[in-house]
Amino acid sequence: MITELHLHGIGPATDLELEFGERLNVVTGDNGLGKTFLLDACWYALTWTWADGQKFYALPNSPRSARPSIDYTVVGETGRKVRRHAGYHFPTQDWRLVPDTPPPIPSLVVYARIDGGFSVWDPARNYSPYRVDSQRREAHQFSKKEVWEGIEEGAGDQKRTISNGLLRDVETWRLKANRAFQQLQTVLDVLSCGEDEKLKIGEGVRVRFDDTKDIPTIEMPYGLVPVTQAAAGVRRVLALAYLLVWAWEEHLRASELKKQHPTNRIVLLFDEVEAHLHPKWQRVFLPSLLQVVSSLMRKGTAAALVDELAARPDQKAKALLENQSPESIQIIATTHAPLVLASVEVLWREDQDRLFGLNLDPNRQVHLDEIPFAKHGNIVNWLDSESFDSTPAYSVPAKKAIERADAFMRQHPDSATASPQAKEEVHAALKAALGGDDEYWPYWLPYYEHAKTNA
């Protein structure tokens, strides 16, 4: 888990400092202000690797005296806070970590990137207990294509499979009806937007005569659809569900081979939660995701629980099961969607969750502020909140037409004395921009109809 982050001289903001909540963190802000950059920095702090290999570099015009730095605090498996400092070295264009002692083991870390790819750091497979300047195992970096088709490394006798990919794994899991498949079905069920639209894996089908592999399908109301031909939103949900199950399953297997207990901590970084999702999905997705991660880890510890009971027959199963529940689940997500923030109103905890906003001040400087969380209810109220810079709920033409009408009524308080032609022009602009049931009409129509009645 990451608790603090301070970026200096790197990225859109000269200085950016924040303290994370231990459970749910949501970051809002306009395009280009650094939301993805912030997630990339969190990934680096947690894993000491670069997401998708995208290292941070100082800008060419950066003065040598303003040495970029990344300072952060993470909580390791011991529960102790560990502070670290990374400074940018101009001659080598690289980062130097202080101290160069073995990094703490923060958790299993999964980063859902906006490009459709994923980064996964597994403490059982990627952690190396050596000094920083020694050879370290890199995290698993999935491109969007590799999520579906898998990853292989090396060549010849040294070739090894890192991941079989969604297309092969899901069909294999289904045929075996194993734990991974059951977990995937459960995850998809929870992430679905409603009782009448539950995502469910169907039988594999052959889609090409020159390709012998069967493609997993999604059961839609109108029939089976090969996952490769599913809608963009469905594919993103399916990819996320698969990567979460894959990462956890692989962690359990690696932990078993190394004869060590699996982690009970996970950090999920998620860029633009709402991407490709219909509003009815946006309003349930983030709370569902929190539930999914918790239930996935709790179920995944079943094997460890059996071993524990065998070794300690004096212990009660219930007590051990409670001890196997996740110790820490931290989500850091970015969003542009008011519905996403509205969706977490019921589950928000002031002591564990944080809301942040990246903003551009009048001096054209980017800064990040923690925003006190308040329930706004209707998404129109969320649009008008600090989280979205009081963005109007109306389109630009509609907003201009309403502002013009407001100004006209202020300028001519007595409708009977206003220019009929000018009034008709304002009315025509409103009719062109607003729907017939818009809430603005009760303000304008009495004024507009007044002169006609008097005439």
C-alpha positions as CSV (number, residue, x, y, z in Angstrom):
1,M,0.0,0.0,0.0
2,I,1.2,3.5,-0.8
3,T,0.5,6.2,1.8
4,E,2.4,9.3,0.6
5,L,3.8,10.6,-2.7
6,H,5.7,13.8,-3.5
7,L,6.8,14.6,-7.0
8,H,9.2,17.5,-7.6
9,G,10.3,18.9,-11.0
10,I,8.7,16.1,-13.0
11,G,5.4,15.9,-14.8
12,P,2.8,18.7,-15.4
13,A,3.1,20.0,-11.8
14,T,6.2,21.6,-10.4
15,D,5.4,20.1,-7.0
16,L,2.7,17.5,-6.3
17,E,2.1,16.1,-2.9
18,L,-0.6,13.9,-1.5
19,E,-1.5,11.5,1.2
20,F,-3.6,8.5,0.1
21,G,-6.5,6.9,1.8
22,E,-5.8,3.3,2.8
23,R,-8.8,2.0,0.8
24,L,-10.4,4.0,-2.0
25,N,-8.8,7.0,-3.8
26,V,-10.4,8.8,-6.7
27,V,-8.6,11.5,-8.8
28,T,-10.5,13.8,-11.1
29,G,-9.1,16.6,-13.4
30,D,-9.2,17.8,-17.0
31,N,-7.3,16.1,-19.8
32,G,-3.6,16.7,-19.8
33,L,-3.2,17.7,-16.1
34,G,-1.4,14.5,-15.1
35,K,-3.9,11.8,-13.9
36,T,-2.2,9.0,-15.8
37,F,1.2,10.4,-14.8
38,L,0.2,10.2,-11.2
39,L,-0.8,6.5,-11.5
40,D,2.5,5.8,-13.3
41,A,4.3,7.3,-10.4
42,C,2.3,5.2,-7.9
43,W,3.2,2.1,-9.9
44,Y,6.9,3.0,-9.8
45,A,6.8,3.7,-6.0
46,L,5.2,0.3,-5.4
47,T,7.2,-1.9,-7.8
48,W,10.4,0.0,-8.7
49,T,9.6,-0.7,-12.3
50,W,8.1,1.4,-15.0
51,A,4.6,0.8,-16.3
52,D,4.9,-0.5,-19.8
53,G,8.5,0.5,-19.8
54,Q,7.6,4.2,-19.9
55,K,10.4,5.8,-17.8
56,F,10.1,9.4,-16.5
57,Y,12.6,11.8,-18.0
58,A,13.4,15.4,-17.0
59,L,12.3,18.0,-19.5
60,P,15.1,19.2,-21.8
61,N,14.9,22.7,-20.4
62,S,15.0,21.6,-16.8
63,P,17.7,23.5,-14.8
64,R,20.3,21.3,-13.2
65,S,19.6,22.9,-9.9
66,A,16.0,21.7,-10.0
67,R,16.8,18.0,-9.8
68,P,13.6,16.0,-10.2
69,S,12.7,13.7,-7.4
70,I,10.1,11.2,-6.3
71,D,9.6,10.7,-2.6
72,Y,7.1,8.2,-1.3
73,T,6.1,6.0,1.6
74,V,4.8,2.5,1.3
75,V,3.6,-0.1,3.8
76,G,5.4,-3.4,3.5
77,E,4.2,-6.9,4.5
78,T,5.4,-6.3,8.0
79,G,2.9,-3.4,8.3
80,R,5.8,-0.9,8.8
81,K,5.9,2.3,6.8
82,V,9.0,2.6,4.7
83,R,10.1,6.0,3.2
84,R,12.1,6.1,0.0
85,H,13.7,8.7,-2.2
86,A,14.4,8.5,-6.0
87,G,16.5,11.3,-7.5
88,Y,17.0,11.9,-11.2
89,H,20.7,11.7,-12.4
90,F,21.1,14.0,-15.4
91,P,24.4,12.5,-16.8
92,T,22.8,9.0,-17.1
93,Q,19.2,10.1,-17.5
94,D,18.3,7.6,-14.9
95,W,16.8,7.4,-11.4
96,R,18.8,6.6,-8.3
97,L,17.1,5.1,-5.3
98,V,18.0,5.9,-1.7
99,P,18.6,3.8,0.2
100,D,19.6,1.0,-2.1
101,T,18.5,-1.7,0.2
102,P,15.9,-4.4,-0.7
103,P,12.5,-2.8,-1.4
104,P,9.6,-3.6,0.9
105,I,7.0,-6.0,-0.4
106,P,3.9,-3.8,-0.6
107,S,1.3,-6.2,-2.1
108,L,0.1,-7.7,-5.4
109,V,-0.2,-4.7,-7.7
110,V,-2.4,-4.6,-10.8
111,Y,-2.5,-1.6,-13.1
112,A,-5.3,-1.3,-15.6
113,R,-3.9,1.2,-18.1
114,I,-6.0,3.4,-20.4
115,D,-4.5,1.9,-23.5
116,G,-6.2,-1.5,-22.7
117,G,-3.0,-3.0,-21.5
118,F,-2.2,-4.1,-17.9
119,S,0.9,-4.2,-15.6
120,V,1.1,-6.8,-12.9
121,W,3.6,-7.0,-10.1
122,D,3.5,-10.2,-8.1
123,P,5.5,-10.4,-4.8
124,A,5.9,-14.2,-5.3
125,R,7.2,-14.0,-8.9
126,N,8.7,-10.5,-9.4
127,Y,10.3,-9.7,-6.1
128,S,14.0,-10.1,-5.7
129,P,15.6,-9.7,-2.3
130,Y,18.7,-8.0,-3.5
131,R,20.1,-4.5,-3.6
132,V,18.7,-2.0,-6.0
133,D,21.7,-2.0,-8.2
134,S,21.5,-5.8,-8.6
135,Q,19.6,-7.7,-11.2
136,R,15.9,-7.5,-10.5
137,R,12.9,-9.3,-11.9
138,E,10.7,-7.0,-14.0
139,A,7.0,-6.9,-13.6
140,H,4.7,-8.4,-16.2
141,Q,3.7,-5.9,-18.8
142,F,0.7,-6.8,-21.1
143,S,-0.1,-4.9,-24.2
144,K,-3.7,-4.9,-25.2
145,K,-3.0,-7.7,-27.7
146,E,-1.0,-9.7,-25.2
147,V,-3.9,-9.7,-22.7
148,W,-5.8,-11.7,-25.2
149,E,-3.1,-13.8,-26.9
150,G,-0.5,-14.3,-24.2
151,I,3.2,-13.6,-23.6
152,E,6.2,-15.8,-24.3
153,E,9.8,-14.9,-23.4
154,G,13.1,-16.2,-24.6
155,A,13.8,-18.4,-27.6
156,G,14.5,-22.1,-28.3
157,D,15.1,-24.2,-25.2
158,Q,14.9,-21.0,-23.1
159,K,11.4,-20.1,-24.2
160,R,8.9,-19.9,-21.4
161,T,5.2,-19.0,-21.3
162,I,4.4,-16.1,-19.0
163,S,0.7,-16.1,-19.8
164,N,-1.5,-18.1,-22.2
165,G,-3.7,-15.2,-22.7
166,L,-7.5,-14.7,-22.3
167,L,-8.5,-16.6,-25.4
168,R,-6.7,-19.8,-24.4
169,D,-7.0,-19.6,-20.6
170,V,-10.7,-18.9,-20.4
171,E,-11.6,-21.8,-22.7
172,T,-9.2,-24.1,-20.9
173,W,-10.6,-23.1,-17.5
174,R,-14.2,-23.6,-18.8
175,L,-13.4,-27.2,-20.1
176,K,-11.8,-28.0,-16.8
177,A,-14.5,-26.3,-14.8
178,N,-11.8,-25.4,-12.3
179,R,-11.5,-22.8,-9.5
180,A,-10.2,-20.1,-11.9
181,F,-13.3,-20.5,-14.1
182,Q,-15.7,-20.4,-11.2
183,Q,-13.9,-17.2,-9.9
184,L,-14.1,-15.6,-13.4
185,Q,-17.8,-16.3,-13.6
186,T,-18.3,-14.8,-10.1
187,V,-16.2,-11.7,-11.0
188,L,-18.2,-11.1,-14.2
189,D,-21.4,-11.6,-12.4
190,V,-20.5,-8.9,-9.8
191,L,-19.2,-6.5,-12.3
192,S,-22.3,-6.7,-14.5
193,C,-24.6,-3.7,-14.5
194,G,-27.9,-5.4,-13.6
195,E,-29.8,-8.6,-13.0
196,D,-31.0,-8.7,-16.6
197,E,-27.6,-8.1,-18.1
198,K,-25.3,-10.6,-16.3
199,L,-22.1,-11.4,-18.2
200,K,-21.6,-15.1,-18.5
201,I,-19.0,-17.2,-20.4
202,G,-20.6,-19.6,-22.9
203,E,-19.3,-22.6,-24.9
204,G,-16.3,-22.0,-27.1
205,V,-16.9,-21.8,-30.9
206,R,-14.8,-22.1,-34.0
207,V,-14.9,-18.9,-35.9
208,R,-12.3,-19.6,-38.7
209,F,-11.8,-22.6,-40.9
210,D,-8.0,-22.0,-40.9
211,D,-7.6,-21.7,-37.1
212,T,-8.3,-24.8,-35.0
213,K,-8.7,-23.1,-31.6
214,D,-12.1,-22.5,-30.1
215,I,-12.9,-18.9,-29.1
216,P,-14.7,-18.3,-25.7
217,T,-18.1,-16.7,-26.0
218,I,-20.2,-14.3,-24.0
219,E,-23.9,-15.1,-23.5
220,M,-25.9,-12.1,-24.6
221,P,-29.7,-11.7,-24.6
222,Y,-29.7,-12.3,-28.3
223,G,-27.3,-15.3,-28.4
224,L,-23.7,-16.4,-28.0
225,V,-21.1,-13.8,-29.2
226,P,-17.4,-14.7,-29.6
227,V,-15.4,-12.6,-27.1
228,T,-13.3,-11.2,-30.0
229,Q,-16.5,-9.7,-31.5
230,A,-18.0,-8.4,-28.3
231,A,-18.6,-4.7,-27.7
232,A,-15.7,-2.5,-26.6
233,G,-17.1,-2.1,-23.1
234,V,-17.7,-5.8,-22.6
235,R,-14.2,-6.6,-23.8
236,R,-12.7,-4.2,-21.3
237,V,-14.7,-5.6,-18.4
238,L,-13.8,-9.2,-19.5
239,A,-10.1,-8.3,-19.8
240,L,-10.1,-6.8,-16.3
241,A,-11.9,-9.8,-14.9
242,Y,-9.5,-12.2,-16.6
243,L,-6.4,-10.3,-15.5
244,L,-7.5,-10.1,-11.8
245,V,-8.3,-13.8,-11.8
246,W,-5.1,-14.7,-13.7
247,A,-2.9,-12.5,-11.4
248,W,-4.3,-14.0,-8.2
249,E,-4.2,-17.6,-9.5
250,E,-0.6,-17.3,-10.6
251,H,0.3,-15.7,-7.3
252,L,-1.2,-18.6,-5.4
253,R,0.6,-21.1,-7.5
254,A,3.9,-19.3,-7.2
255,S,3.5,-19.0,-3.5
256,E,2.7,-22.8,-3.2
257,L,5.9,-23.7,-5.2
258,K,8.0,-21.4,-3.0
259,K,6.4,-22.8,0.2
260,Q,5.2,-19.4,1.4
261,H,1.9,-17.9,2.4
262,P,0.2,-15.8,-0.3
263,T,-0.1,-12.1,0.3
264,N,-3.3,-10.7,1.8
265,R,-2.7,-7.2,0.3
266,I,-3.6,-5.9,-3.1
267,V,-3.3,-2.5,-4.8
268,L,-5.3,-1.8,-7.9
269,L,-4.5,1.2,-10.1
270,F,-7.2,2.0,-12.6
271,D,-7.0,4.7,-15.3
272,E,-10.4,6.1,-16.3
273,V,-12.8,3.7,-14.8
274,E,-15.6,4.7,-17.1
275,A,-13.8,4.1,-20.4
276,H,-16.1,2.4,-22.9
277,L,-18.8,1.9,-20.3
278,H,-22.5,2.9,-20.7
279,P,-23.8,5.1,-17.9
280,K,-25.7,2.3,-16.3
281,W,-22.4,0.4,-15.9
282,Q,-20.6,3.5,-14.7
283,R,-23.1,3.9,-11.8
284,V,-22.2,0.4,-10.3
285,F,-18.7,-0.4,-11.6
286,L,-16.4,1.0,-8.9
287,P,-18.3,-0.4,-5.9
288,S,-18.6,-3.7,-7.7
289,L,-14.8,-3.7,-8.3
290,L,-14.1,-3.2,-4.6
291,Q,-16.4,-6.1,-3.8
292,V,-14.7,-8.3,-6.5
293,V,-11.2,-7.8,-5.2
294,S,-12.1,-8.5,-1.6
295,S,-14.1,-11.7,-2.5
296,L,-11.4,-12.9,-4.9
297,M,-8.7,-12.8,-2.3
298,R,-10.8,-14.3,0.4
299,K,-11.7,-17.3,-1.9
300,G,-8.1,-17.6,-3.1
301,T,-6.8,-18.4,0.4
302,A,-8.8,-21.6,0.7
303,A,-5.8,-23.8,-0.1
304,A,-3.7,-22.0,2.5
305,L,-6.6,-22.4,5.0
306,V,-6.7,-26.2,4.5
307,D,-2.9,-26.4,5.0
308,E,-3.2,-24.2,8.2
309,L,-6.0,-26.4,9.6
310,A,-3.9,-29.6,8.9
311,A,-0.9,-28.1,10.7
312,R,-2.9,-26.7,13.6
313,P,-5.9,-29.0,14.3
314,D,-6.6,-27.2,17.5
315,Q,-7.6,-24.0,15.7
316,K,-11.2,-23.4,14.7
317,A,-11.9,-23.0,11.1
318,K,-14.0,-19.9,11.5
319,A,-11.2,-18.1,13.3
320,L,-8.7,-19.1,10.7
321,L,-11.0,-18.0,7.9
322,E,-11.4,-14.6,9.5
323,N,-7.6,-14.3,9.6
324,Q,-7.4,-15.1,5.9
325,S,-9.6,-12.1,4.9
326,P,-7.7,-9.4,3.0
327,E,-5.7,-7.2,5.3
328,S,-5.4,-4.4,2.8
329,I,-7.2,-3.5,-0.4
330,Q,-6.3,-0.2,-1.9
331,I,-7.7,1.2,-5.1
332,I,-6.4,4.4,-6.8
333,A,-8.6,5.3,-9.8
334,T,-9.0,8.3,-12.1
335,T,-12.2,9.4,-13.7
336,H,-14.0,12.0,-15.8
337,A,-17.5,10.7,-15.0
338,P,-19.9,12.2,-12.4
339,L,-21.7,8.9,-12.3
340,V,-18.6,7.1,-11.0
341,L,-18.4,9.5,-8.1
342,A,-22.1,9.3,-7.4
343,S,-21.8,5.5,-7.3
344,V,-19.5,5.6,-4.3
345,E,-21.6,7.9,-2.1
346,V,-23.1,5.1,-0.1
347,L,-19.8,3.2,0.6
348,W,-17.5,6.2,1.2
349,R,-15.6,6.2,4.4
350,E,-14.1,9.4,5.6
351,D,-11.3,7.6,7.6
352,Q,-10.2,5.4,4.7
353,D,-11.1,7.1,1.4
354,R,-9.8,10.3,-0.4
355,L,-11.0,12.4,-3.3
356,F,-8.5,14.6,-5.2
357,G,-8.7,17.1,-8.0
358,L,-6.0,18.2,-10.5
359,N,-6.6,21.8,-11.5
360,L,-5.1,24.6,-13.6
361,D,-4.9,27.8,-11.7
362,P,-5.1,31.4,-13.2
363,N,-1.2,31.4,-13.4
364,R,-1.4,28.3,-15.7
365,Q,0.1,26.2,-13.0
366,V,-1.1,22.6,-12.3
367,H,-1.9,21.8,-8.7
368,L,-3.6,19.0,-6.8
369,D,-6.0,19.5,-4.0
370,E,-7.8,17.1,-1.7
371,I,-11.5,17.7,-2.0
372,P,-13.8,17.1,1.0
373,F,-16.2,14.4,-0.1
374,A,-19.9,15.4,0.0
375,K,-22.9,13.6,-1.3
376,H,-24.4,15.4,-4.2
377,G,-26.9,12.8,-5.3
378,N,-28.0,13.8,-8.8
379,I,-25.1,13.7,-11.3
380,V,-26.0,17.2,-12.4
381,N,-25.0,18.3,-8.9
382,W,-21.8,16.4,-9.2
383,L,-21.1,18.2,-12.5
384,D,-21.5,21.5,-10.7
385,S,-19.2,20.4,-7.9
386,E,-15.5,21.2,-7.3
387,S,-14.6,17.8,-8.7
388,F,-15.5,18.8,-12.2
389,D,-14.8,22.6,-12.0
390,S,-18.5,23.4,-12.0
391,T,-19.0,22.1,-15.5
392,P,-22.4,23.1,-16.9
393,A,-24.8,20.3,-17.5
394,Y,-25.9,22.0,-20.7
395,S,-24.3,21.9,-24.1
396,V,-22.3,25.0,-25.2
397,P,-25.1,26.3,-27.4
398,A,-27.8,25.7,-24.8
399,K,-25.7,27.4,-22.1
400,K,-25.2,30.4,-24.3
401,A,-28.9,30.6,-25.1
402,I,-29.8,30.5,-21.4
403,E,-27.2,33.1,-20.5
404,R,-28.5,35.3,-23.3
405,A,-32.1,34.9,-22.1
406,D,-31.1,35.7,-18.5
407,A,-29.2,38.8,-19.6
408,F,-32.2,39.9,-21.7
409,M,-34.6,39.6,-18.7
410,R,-32.3,41.5,-16.5
411,Q,-31.9,44.2,-19.1
412,H,-35.7,44.4,-19.7
413,P,-37.4,43.6,-16.4
414,D,-40.8,44.7,-17.9
415,S,-41.5,42.3,-20.7
416,A,-44.0,44.6,-22.3
417,T,-41.3,47.3,-23.0
418,A,-38.8,44.9,-24.5
419,S,-38.3,44.8,-28.3
420,P,-40.6,42.1,-29.7
421,Q,-38.1,41.2,-32.4
422,A,-35.2,40.9,-30.0
423,K,-37.4,38.8,-27.7
424,E,-38.4,36.5,-30.6
425,E,-34.7,36.0,-31.4
426,V,-33.9,34.9,-27.8
427,H,-36.9,32.6,-27.8
428,A,-35.9,31.0,-31.1
429,A,-32.4,30.4,-29.8
430,L,-33.8,28.7,-26.7
431,K,-36.2,26.5,-28.8
432,A,-33.2,25.4,-31.0
433,A,-31.1,24.5,-28.0
434,L,-33.5,23.1,-25.4
435,G,-35.9,20.2,-25.2
436,G,-39.6,20.8,-24.7
437,D,-39.5,19.6,-21.1
438,D,-36.4,21.5,-20.0
439,E,-36.5,22.9,-16.5
440,Y,-35.5,26.4,-17.9
441,W,-38.9,27.0,-19.6
442,P,-40.8,27.8,-16.4
443,Y,-38.4,30.7,-16.0
444,W,-38.6,32.0,-19.5
445,L,-42.1,31.3,-20.7
446,P,-44.0,33.5,-18.2
447,Y,-41.8,36.4,-19.2
448,Y,-42.1,35.7,-22.9
449,E,-45.9,35.1,-22.8
450,H,-46.5,38.2,-20.6
451,A,-46.2,40.7,-23.5
452,K,-48.3,38.6,-25.8
453,T,-51.1,38.4,-23.2
454,N,-51.0,42.1,-22.7
455,A,-51.1,42.7,-26.4
